[in-house]
């Protein structure tokens, strides 16, 4: 939709359907699918466990497509992140 219209060069659009999904909610789906327990960790425990991934796991990277929806008259149609991650094909 963005390419079909004449927007200023550099205009950005963000096609995300959901906002603020906690990392824990994602971990809970993965843990349930793998039959593994999910528990909270301190910063130190997380750093030791996740090593290089700790930086990404600890980010609060909320995103919004509010402006994209308004400017393009767009609405997401597919399933959300948690429902998608809960699909069997990720765990075969």
C-alpha positions in Angstrom: 0.0 0.0 0.0 2.8 2.4 0.8 4.5 1.9 -2.6 1.2 2.5 -4.4 0.9 6.1 -3.0 3.1 9.1 -3.3 4.8 9.6 0.1 7.8 11.7 0.9 11.1 9.8 0.4 12.2 8.3 3.7 8.6 8.0 5.0 8.5 4.9 7.3 5.7 2.5 8.0 5.5 -0.2 10.6 3.3 -3.2 9.9 2.9 -4.7 13.3 -0.4 -6.1 14.5 0.2 -6.0 18.2 1.8 -3.7 20.8 3.8 -4.6 23.9 3.9 -8.4 24.0 5.9 -9.2 27.1 9.0 -11.4 26.5 7.7 -13.7 29.3 4.5 -14.4 27.3 6.6 -15.5 24.3 8.7 -17.7 26.6 5.6 -19.2 28.2 4.3 -20.4 24.8 7.7 -21.8 23.8 8.1 -23.5 27.2 4.7 -25.1 27.0 5.3 -26.4 23.5 8.7 -27.8 24.5 7.4 -29.1 27.9 9.9 -27.0 29.7 9.4 -24.8 32.8 9.5 -21.0 32.5 10.8 -19.0 35.4 11.8 -15.4 36.1 15.5 -14.7 36.3 17.5 -11.9 37.9 19.6 -9.8 35.6 22.7 -11.7 36.6 21.0 -15.1 36.1 19.7 -14.0 32.7 23.1 -12.8 31.7 24.7 -16.1 32.6 21.9 -18.2 30.9 21.4 -16.2 27.7 25.0 -14.9 27.3 25.0 -12.8 24.0 21.2 -12.9 23.7 20.7 -11.1 27.1 20.8 -7.7 25.5 18.0 -8.5 23.2 15.9 -10.4 25.8 16.1 -7.4 28.1 15.1 -4.8 25.6 11.7 -3.0 26.0 11.1 -2.6 22.2 7.5 -1.8 22.0 6.2 -0.9 18.6 3.0 0.5 17.1 1.4 0.6 13.7 -1.1 3.3 14.7 0.3 5.8 12.1 0.6 3.1 9.4 -3.0 2.0 10.0 -4.2 5.6 9.8 -2.2 6.8 6.8 -2.7 3.7 4.7 -6.2 2.7 6.0 -4.7 -0.7 6.7 -5.7 -3.3 9.3 -3.8 -6.5 10.0 -5.6 -9.7 9.0 -3.3 -12.5 10.1 -3.0 -14.2 13.5 -1.0 -12.5 16.2 2.5 -13.3 17.4 1.6 -15.6 20.3 -0.9 -17.6 18.2 1.7 -17.8 15.4 4.5 -19.0 17.7 2.1 -21.5 19.2 1.8 -23.4 15.8 3.1 -27.0 15.7 5.4 -26.4 12.7 7.8 -24.4 14.9 8.3 -27.4 17.1 8.5 -30.4 14.8 
